[in-house]
Amino acid sequence: MSFGSKIDAVKNLLEPFTNHKVVKLSSLRDYFSEPNEADRVLKERGDVVVYEYYERIFGEGGGHINFGLTVMYPGKIGREYFLTRGHFHEKDAAEIYVGLKGVGYILMQTRDGKVEARVIEPDTVVYVPPGYGHRTINTGTEPLVFFFAYPSDAGHDYEAVKEKGFAKLVVEENGKPKLIDNPKYLMSPMV
Ligand SMILES: [Fe+2]
């Protein structure tokens, strides 16, 4: 049966949806390169929302396409911009992102550490190839809003990123985003 969802560009949401998740700073503390800085922000500003997403998802079966809308809020922990947790797909499944508002990066990485990064902004489509873990970073001062879609049987592996992180960090340098090596990653490459 066909169906549609509407993107509300004023409220930054997609409806109807089957799943709405709000991700706060406390749950991302250890994903930042400076967790102590995250603690400082938590103390000063409370448990702020870093990102949230609305999804229309199917069960485990294949053949469908899950899709949704992510809203990432602007902010930094130390020099590092707000980021999503990031994940690999369990299957070799690609993903499509369509930028709607704001500006940021889609950071992509193979399991053996090959990194690619693409700017996501309005009217931009980013193709994340199969086999690449992916994370989004809001490098702007406004909410970064984008649409995403991926095969319904892709599956999600969050553990690899949790343990090793990404090989690159996206930090602010002289007021601009810059990719730098992640020193923690170099000590324990993801293989
Ligand atoms: Fe994904």
Residues whose N, C-alpha, C, O or C-beta is under 5 A from the ligand:
A	BS01	LIG	E95
